[in-house]
């Protein structure tokens, strides 16, 4: 059932918190004889052990790592070479196959700490490599603690994540290092089962019955399986709470405590969060024992410095046309993530792009689990390069290689804004975040501060909006988009002539994202005359022309949609800049 309401810090929206698990009673382990637990799985490599205090401090400063021990005890030196970790050879080979050259900062310090059995508090942004920071030590922990014959098949590791998308991504990362599902043979790794709502419950319970070592789960489905007797956590000794701040935002603290009440008290806990607000600090104090805190960079919420942020003021009626203008300048293989604030907007926008021969997928709360998995599979593989998502995907979505994030609808809070644009620019890669701002934009002052702190150009329009609100003279011209910021080739300033506006198969001069057989759009019958593409303009579908200006910005556009040969020509001029000239057709 649902009885407790809460308000998400990131989106500002109100939700109901599940009361599932209230009847679940904590296990009294004082009456049980527990097998001895071996938490120490780390043997320090001589090259790491011989690091001087000065060398260690220099290394920590170089990678912006801050380590604090709550007990005051010393902590192991960071590891900078995979060969110094002591991991099984098959894992090292997989690192090499995946193209990894050295550990990320969170991995450098979390690996030796986790393998000494310490409770770890990791403060690191999404995309920092934290999944492998806890996943590989969990494998070492299992190897060091074989179960008795009577306990074979019981889980020893539990990873709890806030969303099914994140849980599935963690499961995939376990597969990447040699693990497999119980119904598939793996000669190297251990067995892992992912338990999430929205998936086939019977299938998940069937996998649990085949035996496993690792569970990756969302809180609700995990408690459901424990309450029903489908799985026991009495042999779990290694626990991970990933994106704990998001779980608290979603009202899952009671469920987290219920899960921990089923697990032996001398367990090891690894606790990861991107932010460090007071409620997260309180939960950490409640469940961790003498933890060592690893902080990567600043715990204040801010995006990666490799993300270029662009803010464009625009009227609501112009969003679709502006989006088309941007997408036309991005090469077809570049992954683009578009955020909207409503499910209906996502589907309407997908239909608009499809009508414009730009193929896109959507992800939101009304999608079934199977649909979500298929969408993510296509997006990751590059078969579909435009994904339109509501905030349900903002924290759970983990796809490498997203180059552009577009806030079609601005979020309600700065926190949600940072989480959204954090989908690009991950692991040091460059990315571009474009945000459409309208009269309802709410956090201009905070955004100015954030962009200034991140050494971003703050547009004059944003400063003026912050002073006096939205007005027509603030509208950003199309050409203010900085195409050189997009990690792909910029649009050519001159197109070679062609007697076909669109090619007959995937792609064209006008729309490189088209796929599949396309109608010849450069003929006398149709030309290019769908007025809806340019909503709000004086656009004549019968071949006339239209133009408009935006006052002080001196911006003019002209369209000539239809000529004797069915070509399409446009000129766009911005005062003080060279025009971009496009020609389609002869």
C-alpha positions as CSV (number, residue, x, y, z in Angstrom):
1,X,0.0,0.0,0.0
2,X,0.9,3.7,-0.1
3,X,0.4,6.0,2.8
4,X,3.3,8.4,3.3
5,X,3.8,11.3,0.9
6,X,7.1,13.0,0.1
7,X,8.4,15.6,-2.2
8,X,11.3,14.8,-4.5
9,X,14.2,17.3,-3.9
10,X,15.2,17.1,-7.6
11,X,11.9,17.6,-9.4
12,X,9.8,19.2,-6.7
13,X,7.0,16.7,-7.4
14,X,4.9,15.0,-4.7
15,X,4.9,11.2,-4.5
16,X,3.6,8.5,-2.2
17,X,6.1,6.3,-0.3
18,X,5.4,2.6,-0.1
19,X,4.7,1.1,3.2
20,X,5.8,-2.4,2.0
21,X,7.8,-4.3,4.6
22,X,6.2,-2.8,7.7
23,X,5.2,-6.4,8.8
24,X,8.8,-7.6,8.3
25,X,10.6,-8.2,11.6
26,X,14.3,-7.8,12.1
27,X,16.2,-11.0,12.7
28,X,17.8,-11.5,16.1
29,X,21.2,-12.8,15.2
30,X,22.4,-12.9,18.8
31,X,20.7,-16.3,19.1
32,X,22.4,-17.7,16.0
33,X,25.8,-19.2,15.4
34,X,27.1,-17.4,12.4
35,X,30.0,-18.6,10.2
36,X,33.2,-16.7,10.7
37,X,33.5,-13.8,8.3
38,X,36.7,-12.9,6.5
39,X,36.6,-9.3,5.4
40,X,40.3,-8.9,4.7
41,X,40.9,-9.8,1.0
42,X,43.6,-7.3,0.2
43,X,47.3,-7.9,-0.1
44,X,49.2,-4.7,-0.8
45,X,51.5,-4.8,-3.7
46,X,55.1,-3.8,-2.9
47,X,55.0,-0.8,-5.3
48,X,51.9,0.5,-3.5
49,X,53.2,-0.3,0.0
50,X,56.5,1.6,-0.7
51,X,54.7,4.8,-1.5
52,X,56.0,7.6,0.7
53,X,53.5,9.9,2.6
54,X,54.6,12.7,0.3
55,X,53.9,10.6,-2.8
56,X,50.5,9.6,-1.5
57,X,49.5,13.2,-0.7
58,X,50.7,14.3,-4.1
59,X,48.7,11.6,-5.8
60,X,45.5,12.4,-3.8
61,X,45.8,16.1,-4.7
62,X,46.4,15.3,-8.4
63,X,43.2,13.3,-8.6
64,X,41.2,15.5,-6.3
65,X,40.7,12.7,-3.7
66,X,40.0,13.6,-0.1
67,X,40.1,10.7,2.4
68,X,38.8,11.0,6.0
69,X,38.9,8.2,8.6
70,X,36.2,8.5,11.3
71,X,38.3,6.3,13.6
72,X,41.5,8.2,13.1
73,X,43.3,5.1,11.9
74,X,45.5,5.1,8.8
75,X,44.1,3.9,5.5
76,X,45.8,2.0,2.6
77,X,47.5,3.9,-0.2
78,X,45.7,4.4,-3.5
79,X,46.2,2.0,-6.4
80,X,47.0,3.4,-9.8
81,X,47.8,0.2,-11.7
82,X,45.4,-2.7,-12.3
83,X,48.2,-5.1,-11.9
84,X,48.7,-4.0,-8.3
85,X,45.1,-4.7,-7.2
86,X,45.4,-8.5,-6.7
87,X,42.3,-9.1,-8.8
88,X,41.9,-12.4,-10.6
89,X,43.6,-12.5,-14.0
90,X,40.3,-12.9,-15.9
91,X,39.2,-9.5,-14.5
92,X,42.4,-7.9,-15.5
93,X,42.0,-9.3,-19.0
94,X,38.5,-7.9,-19.2
95,X,39.8,-4.5,-18.2
96,X,42.2,-4.6,-21.1
97,X,39.4,-5.8,-23.5
98,X,37.2,-2.9,-22.4
99,X,40.1,-0.5,-23.1
100,X,40.6,0.6,-19.5
101,X,44.1,2.0,-18.9
102,X,44.0,2.9,-15.2
103,X,41.5,3.1,-12.3
104,X,39.3,6.1,-11.9
105,X,39.9,8.2,-8.8
106,X,37.1,6.6,-6.8
107,X,38.4,3.1,-7.7
108,X,42.0,4.0,-6.8
109,X,41.0,4.5,-3.1
110,X,37.8,2.5,-2.8
111,X,39.3,-0.8,-3.9
112,X,42.0,-1.1,-1.2
113,X,39.6,0.2,1.4
114,X,36.8,-2.2,0.5
115,X,39.1,-5.2,0.4
116,X,40.4,-4.4,3.9
117,X,36.8,-4.9,5.2
118,X,36.2,-1.3,6.1
119,X,32.8,0.4,5.8
120,X,33.2,2.9,2.9
121,X,31.3,6.2,2.4
122,X,31.9,7.2,-1.2
123,X,30.9,10.7,-2.3
124,X,31.3,10.8,-6.1
125,X,29.3,11.9,-9.1
126,X,27.4,9.5,-11.4
127,X,29.7,8.3,-14.1
128,X,32.8,8.3,-11.9
129,X,33.3,4.5,-12.1
130,X,31.8,3.8,-8.7
131,X,30.0,0.6,-9.9
132,X,33.2,-1.2,-10.4
133,X,34.5,0.4,-7.3
134,X,32.1,-1.8,-5.2
135,X,31.5,-4.7,-7.7
136,X,35.0,-6.1,-7.9
137,X,35.6,-6.1,-4.1
138,X,32.3,-7.9,-3.7
139,X,33.7,-10.7,-5.9
140,X,36.8,-10.8,-3.8
141,X,34.6,-11.0,-0.7
142,X,32.6,-13.9,-2.0
143,X,35.8,-15.8,-3.0
144,X,37.2,-15.3,0.6
145,X,34.0,-16.6,2.3
146,X,32.8,-19.9,0.8
147,X,29.5,-21.0,2.2
148,X,28.8,-24.4,3.8
149,X,27.1,-27.1,1.8
150,X,23.8,-26.4,3.4
151,X,23.9,-22.7,2.5
152,X,25.0,-23.1,-1.1
153,X,23.0,-20.9,-3.4
154,X,22.2,-18.2,-0.9
155,X,23.2,-14.6,-1.7
156,X,26.2,-13.2,0.0
157,X,26.1,-9.7,-1.7
158,X,23.2,-7.3,-1.9
159,X,23.3,-4.1,-4.0
160,X,20.4,-1.8,-3.5
161,X,19.6,0.9,-6.1
162,X,16.8,3.5,-6.4
163,X,15.5,2.7,-9.9
164,X,15.2,-0.3,-12.1
165,X,17.3,1.4,-14.9
166,X,20.2,1.8,-12.5
167,X,19.8,-1.7,-11.1
168,X,19.9,-3.1,-14.6
169,X,23.0,-1.1,-15.5
170,X,24.7,-2.5,-12.4
171,X,23.7,-6.0,-13.4
172,X,25.2,-5.3,-16.8
173,X,28.5,-4.1,-15.2
174,X,28.6,-7.4,-13.3
175,X,28.2,-9.3,-16.5
176,X,31.1,-7.2,-18.0
177,X,33.4,-8.6,-15.3
178,X,32.5,-12.2,-15.8
179,X,29.3,-12.8,-13.8
180,X,26.2,-14.3,-15.3
181,X,22.6,-15.1,-14.5
182,X,21.9,-18.5,-12.7
183,X,20.4,-20.0,-15.9
184,X,23.6,-19.3,-17.9
185,X,26.9,-21.0,-17.5
186,X,29.9,-18.9,-16.5
187,X,33.2,-20.6,-15.9
188,X,34.8,-17.4,-14.4
189,X,32.3,-15.2,-12.4
190,X,29.5,-15.6,-9.9
191,X,25.8,-15.7,-10.4
192,X,23.8,-12.4,-10.2
193,X,20.0,-11.8,-10.2
194,X,18.4,-8.4,-10.7
195,X,15.1,-7.8,-8.8
196,X,13.1,-4.8,-9.9
197,X,9.5,-3.8,-10.1
198,X,7.9,-3.8,-13.5
199,X,9.6,-7.0,-14.5
200,X,8.2,-10.5,-14.5
201,X,8.1,-11.4,-10.8
202,X,7.7,-15.1,-11.5
203,X,10.8,-15.2,-13.7
204,X,12.8,-13.4,-11.0
205,X,11.7,-15.8,-8.3
206,X,12.6,-18.8,-10.6
207,X,16.1,-17.4,-11.0
208,X,16.4,-17.1,-7.2
209,X,15.6,-20.7,-6.9
210,X,18.5,-21.7,-9.1
211,X,21.0,-20.3,-6.6
212,X,23.1,-17.2,-6.7
213,X,25.8,-15.1,-5.0
214,X,24.8,-11.5,-5.8
215,X,21.5,-9.7,-5.8
216,X,21.0,-6.3,-7.4
217,X,17.6,-4.9,-6.5
218,X,15.3,-2.0,-5.9
219,X,14.1,-1.7,-2.3
220,X,10.4,-2.6,-2.9
221,X,11.0,-5.7,-5.0
222,X,13.7,-6.9,-2.6
223,X,11.4,-6.7,0.4
224,X,8.6,-8.3,-1.6
225,X,10.8,-11.3,-2.3
226,X,12.0,-11.5,1.3
227,X,8.5,-11.3,2.7
228,X,7.2,-14.0,0.4
229,X,10.1,-16.3,1.4
230,X,11.5,-16.4,-2.2
231,X,15.0,-15.4,-0.8
232,X,16.7,-15.2,2.5
233,X,19.4,-12.6,3.4
234,X,20.8,-14.4,6.4
235,X,24.1,-15.2,4.7
236,X,24.6,-11.7,3.2
237,X,27.7,-10.1,4.5
238,X,28.5,-7.4,1.9
239,X,25.9,-4.6,1.3
240,X,26.0,-1.7,-1.2
241,X,23.7,1.2,-1.1
242,X,24.1,3.1,-4.5
243,X,22.8,6.6,-5.0
244,X,21.6,6.7,-1.4
245,X,20.6,10.4,-1.8
246,X,18.2,9.4,-4.6
247,X,16.7,6.6,-2.5
248,X,16.0,9.0,0.4
249,X,14.5,11.5,-2.1
250,X,12.1,8.7,-3.1
251,X,11.1,7.9,0.5
252,X,13.0,4.6,0.7
253,X,14.7,5.1,4.1
254,X,12.3,2.8,6.0
255,X,12.7,0.1,3.4
256,X,16.5,0.4,3.5
257,X,16.4,-0.1,7.3
258,X,14.1,-3.1,6.9
259,X,16.5,-4.7,4.5
260,X,19.5,-4.2,6.8
261,X,17.4,-5.7,9.6
262,X,17.5,-9.0,7.7
263,X,21.3,-9.0,7.4
264,X,23.9,-10.1,10.0
265,X,25.1,-7.1,12.1
266,X,28.8,-7.6,11.3
267,X,28.2,-7.0,7.6
268,X,30.4,-4.7,5.5
269,X,28.5,-1.7,4.0
270,X,29.6,0.5,1.0
271,X,27.5,3.6,0.9
272,X,27.6,5.9,-2.2
273,X,26.0,9.2,-2.8
274,X,26.5,12.1,-5.3
275,X,25.5,14.7,-2.7
276,X,26.0,15.1,1.1
277,X,22.9,16.8,2.6
278,X,21.9,16.5,6.2
279,X,19.5,13.6,5.8
280,X,22.2,11.5,4.0
281,X,24.6,12.3,6.8
282,X,22.1,11.1,9.4
283,X,21.4,7.8,7.6
284,X,25.2,7.2,7.2
285,X,25.7,7.7,10.9
286,X,22.9,5.4,11.6
287,X,24.1,2.4,9.6
288,X,27.9,2.7,9.1
289,X,30.5,1.6,11.6
290,X,33.8,3.6,11.7
291,X,33.6,4.3,8.0
292,X,36.3,5.8,5.9
293,X,35.0,8.6,3.7
294,X,36.2,9.1,0.1
295,X,35.3,12.3,-1.5
296,X,36.0,12.9,-5.2
297,X,36.0,16.6,-6.0
298,X,33.5,19.0,-4.5
299,X,30.4,17.5,-2.9
300,X,28.5,20.6,-3.8
301,X,26.1,19.7,-6.6
302,X,27.6,20.8,-9.9
303,X,28.1,19.3,-13.4
304,X,31.3,18.2,-14.9
305,X,33.6,21.0,-16.2
306,X,33.7,19.1,-19.5
307,X,30.0,19.9,-20.2
308,X,29.4,23.1,-22.1
309,X,26.2,24.6,-20.9
310,X,24.1,26.7,-23.4
311,X,20.9,28.5,-22.3
312,X,18.4,29.7,-25.0
313,X,15.3,31.8,-24.2
314,X,12.4,30.8,-26.4
315,X,8.6,31.0,-26.6
316,X,6.8,27.7,-26.0
317,X,5.4,27.7,-29.5
318,X,8.9,27.9,-31.0
319,X,10.4,24.9,-29.1
320,X,9.7,22.3,-31.9
321,X,11.2,24.5,-34.6
322,X,14.2,25.3,-32.5
323,X,14.8,21.6,-31.7
324,X,14.7,20.8,-35.4
325,X,17.3,23.5,-36.0
326,X,19.6,22.0,-33.4
327,X,19.1,18.3,-34.5
328,X,19.9,19.2,-38.1
329,X,23.3,20.3,-37.1
330,X,24.2,17.1,-35.2
331,X,25.6,14.1,-37.1
332,X,23.4,10.9,-37.1
333,X,25.7,8.7,-34.9
334,X,25.7,11.2,-32.0
335,X,23.5,10.2,-29.1
336,X,21.1,12.9,-28.0
337,X,19.0,12.8,-24.8
338,X,16.0,15.2,-24.6
339,X,14.3,15.8,-21.3
340,X,10.6,16.8,-21.0
341,X,8.5,17.3,-17.9
342,X,5.4,15.2,-18.9
343,X,4.8,11.8,-20.5
344,X,2.4,13.3,-23.0
345,X,5.0,15.8,-24.1
346,X,7.4,13.0,-24.7
347,X,5.0,11.1,-27.0
348,X,3.9,14.3,-28.8
349,X,7.5,15.3,-29.4
350,X,8.4,11.8,-30.7
351,X,5.4,12.0,-33.1
352,X,6.6,15.4,-34.3
353,X,10.2,14.1,-34.9
354,X,8.9,11.0,-36.7
355,X,6.7,13.3,-38.9
356,X,9.9,15.1,-39.7
357,X,11.7,11.9,-40.5
358,X,13.9,12.0,-37.4
359,X,13.4,8.7,-35.5
360,X,13.3,8.8,-31.7
361,X,12.3,6.7,-28.8
362,X,10.7,7.7,-25.5
363,X,11.2,6.6,-21.9
364,X,8.8,7.5,-19.1
365,X,6.6,6.1,-16.3
366,X,4.0,4.6,-18.6
367,X,6.5,2.3,-20.4
368,X,6.5,-1.3,-19.5
369,X,9.7,-2.9,-18.3
370,X,10.1,-4.8,-21.6
371,X,9.6,-1.6,-23.5
372,X,12.2,0.3,-21.4
373,X,14.8,-2.5,-21.8
374,X,14.3,-2.4,-25.6
375,X,14.6,1.3,-25.8
376,X,17.8,1.3,-23.7
377,X,19.2,-1.6,-25.9
378,X,18.6,0.4,-29.1
379,X,20.0,3.6,-27.6
380,X,23.1,2.0,-26.2
381,X,23.8,0.1,-29.5
382,X,23.3,3.3,-31.6
383,X,20.4,1.9,-33.6
384,X,18.3,4.8,-32.1
385,X,20.2,8.0,-31.4
386,X,17.5,10.3,-30.1
387,X,15.9,9.4,-26.7
388,X,13.1,11.6,-25.2
389,X,12.8,11.1,-21.4
390,X,10.9,12.3,-18.5
391,X,12.6,12.8,-15.1
392,X,12.1,9.1,-14.3
393,X,15.3,8.5,-16.4
394,X,17.3,11.4,-15.1
395,X,19.1,9.5,-12.3
396,X,18.7,5.8,-13.4
397,X,19.8,6.2,-17.0
398,X,23.5,5.2,-17.5
399,X,24.5,5.1,-21.1
400,X,28.0,5.8,-22.2
401,X,28.7,8.2,-25.1
402,X,25.7,10.6,-24.7
403,X,27.1,13.7,-26.3
404,X,24.2,16.1,-26.2
405,X,21.5,16.7,-23.5
406,X,18.6,19.0,-24.4
407,X,16.3,20.4,-21.7
408,X,13.2,20.8,-23.9
409,X,11.4,21.6,-20.7
410,X,13.5,23.1,-17.9
411,X,13.2,21.2,-14.6
412,X,11.8,22.8,-11.5
413,X,15.0,22.8,-9.4
414,X,18.7,23.3,-9.8
415,X,19.4,19.8,-8.5
416,X,17.3,18.2,-11.2
417,X,19.0,20.4,-13.8
418,X,22.5,19.2,-12.7
419,X,21.4,15.5,-12.6
420,X,19.9,15.8,-16.1
421,X,23.0,17.4,-17.8
422,X,25.2,15.0,-15.9
423,X,24.1,12.3,-18.4
424,X,26.8,13.8,-20.8
425,X,30.4,14.7,-20.2
426,X,31.0,11.6,-18.2
427,X,34.4,10.1,-17.3
428,X,36.1,13.2,-18.7
429,X,34.4,13.2,-22.1
430,X,33.2,16.4,-23.6
431,X,29.5,17.1,-23.8
432,X,27.0,19.8,-24.6
433,X,23.9,20.7,-22.6
434,X,21.3,23.0,-24.3
435,X,18.4,24.3,-22.2
436,X,15.2,25.9,-23.5
437,X,14.0,28.6,-21.0
438,X,10.6,30.1,-21.1
439,X,8.6,32.6,-19.0
440,X,8.2,29.9,-16.3
441,X,11.9,29.4,-15.7
442,X,12.5,29.4,-11.9
443,X,16.1,29.3,-10.8
444,X,17.9,31.9,-13.0
445,X,20.0,33.3,-10.1
446,X,21.2,29.8,-9.1
447,X,22.0,29.0,-12.7
448,X,24.1,32.1,-13.1
449,X,26.1,31.2,-10.0
450,X,26.5,27.6,-11.2
451,X,27.7,28.6,-14.7
452,X,30.1,31.2,-13.3
453,X,31.5,28.6,-10.9
454,X,31.9,26.1,-13.8
455,X,33.7,28.8,-15.9
456,X,30.8,28.9,-18.5
457,X,29.8,31.8,-20.6
458,X,26.8,33.4,-19.0
459,X,24.6,34.9,-21.8
460,X,23.4,38.4,-21.4
461,X,19.8,37.2,-21.9
462,X,20.0,35.1,-18.7
463,X,21.3,38.1,-16.7
464,X,18.5,40.3,-18.1
465,X,15.9,37.6,-17.4
466,X,17.1,37.4,-13.8
467,X,16.7,41.1,-13.4
468,X,13.4,41.6,-15.1
469,X,11.7,38.4,-16.2
470,X,10.9,37.1,-19.6
471,X,10.3,39.4,-22.5
472,X,10.3,39.0,-26.3
473,X,13.6,40.8,-26.8
474,X,15.4,38.1,-24.8
475,X,14.6,35.4,-27.4
476,X,17.8,33.7,-28.5
477,X,18.4,33.6,-32.3
478,X,18.9,30.2,-33.9
479,X,22.5,31.0,-34.9
480,X,23.5,31.6,-31.3
481,X,23.8,27.9,-30.9
482,X,27.5,27.1,-30.8
483,X,27.8,24.1,-33.1
484,X,31.5,23.8,-32.4
485,X,30.6,22.7,-28.9
486,X,28.9,19.5,-30.2
487,X,31.4,16.7,-30.5
488,X,30.7,16.1,-34.1
489,X,31.3,17.9,-37.4
490,X,29.5,21.3,-37.6
491,X,27.0,21.8,-40.4
492,X,28.5,22.7,-43.7
493,X,28.1,26.3,-44.7
494,X,27.4,25.3,-48.3
495,X,25.7,22.1,-49.5
496,X,26.4,20.6,-52.9
497,X,23.5,20.8,-55.3
498,X,21.2,17.9,-55.8
499,X,18.0,17.3,-57.7
500,X,16.7,15.4,-54.7
501,X,16.0,17.1,-51.5
502,X,16.0,13.7,-49.7
503,X,18.0,10.6,-50.6
504,X,16.0,7.5,-51.3
505,X,17.6,5.6,-48.4
506,X,18.6,6.6,-44.9
507,X,19.9,10.1,-44.5
508,X,19.9,13.2,-46.7
509,X,21.4,16.6,-47.0
510,X,18.6,18.1,-45.0
511,X,18.0,15.3,-42.6
512,X,21.0,13.0,-42.1
513,X,19.0,11.1,-39.4
514,X,16.5,9.7,-41.7
515,X,16.4,5.9,-42.0
516,X,14.7,3.5,-44.3
517,X,13.3,4.2,-47.7
518,X,12.1,7.9,-47.9
519,X,9.9,9.7,-50.3
520,X,11.6,12.0,-52.8
521,X,10.9,15.3,-51.2
522,X,12.5,17.4,-53.9
523,X,9.9,17.0,-56.6
524,X,7.3,19.4,-57.9
525,X,4.4,17.6,-56.2
526,X,5.6,18.1,-52.6
527,X,8.7,20.3,-52.4
528,X,9.3,21.0,-48.8
529,X,6.1,22.7,-47.5
530,X,5.0,21.3,-44.2
531,X,4.1,24.5,-42.4
532,X,4.0,22.8,-39.1
533,X,7.8,22.5,-39.1
534,X,7.9,26.3,-38.7
535,X,5.1,26.8,-36.2
536,X,4.5,30.5,-35.4
537,X,6.1,31.8,-38.7
538,X,4.6,33.4,-41.7
539,X,5.1,30.3,-43.7
540,X,3.3,29.8,-47.0
541,X,2.8,26.2,-47.8
542,X,2.0,27.0,-51.4
543,X,5.5,28.4,-52.1
544,X,5.4,31.9,-50.7
545,X,8.0,33.2,-48.3
546,X,8.0,34.6,-44.8
547,X,10.2,36.5,-42.6
548,X,10.4,38.0,-39.1
549,X,12.7,39.9,-36.9
550,X,13.3,40.0,-33.2
551,X,13.9,43.7,-32.7
552,X,17.3,44.6,-31.2
553,X,18.8,41.3,-32.2
554,X,18.5,42.1,-35.9
555,X,17.7,38.5,-36.7
556,X,16.1,37.7,-40.1
557,X,15.2,34.5,-41.7
558,X,13.7,33.9,-45.1
559,X,12.2,30.7,-46.5
560,X,11.5,29.8,-50.1
561,X,9.8,26.5,-49.9
562,X,9.0,25.7,-53.4
563,X,10.5,26.6,-56.8
564,X,10.2,25.3,-60.3
565,X,12.5,22.4,-59.6
566,X,11.2,21.6,-56.2
567,X,14.3,22.8,-54.4
568,X,14.5,24.3,-50.9
569,X,16.6,27.3,-50.2
570,X,17.1,29.3,-47.0
571,X,19.2,32.1,-45.8
572,X,19.7,32.9,-42.2
573,X,21.5,36.1,-41.2
574,X,22.6,37.4,-37.8
575,X,23.9,40.9,-37.5
576,X,27.7,40.9,-37.3
577,X,28.1,37.3,-38.4
578,X,28.5,35.5,-41.7
579,X,25.3,33.9,-43.0
580,X,24.8,30.2,-43.2
581,X,23.5,29.3,-46.7
582,X,21.7,26.0,-47.3
583,X,20.7,24.8,-50.7
584,X,18.7,21.6,-51.4
585,X,17.7,20.8,-54.9
586,X,18.8,22.5,-58.1
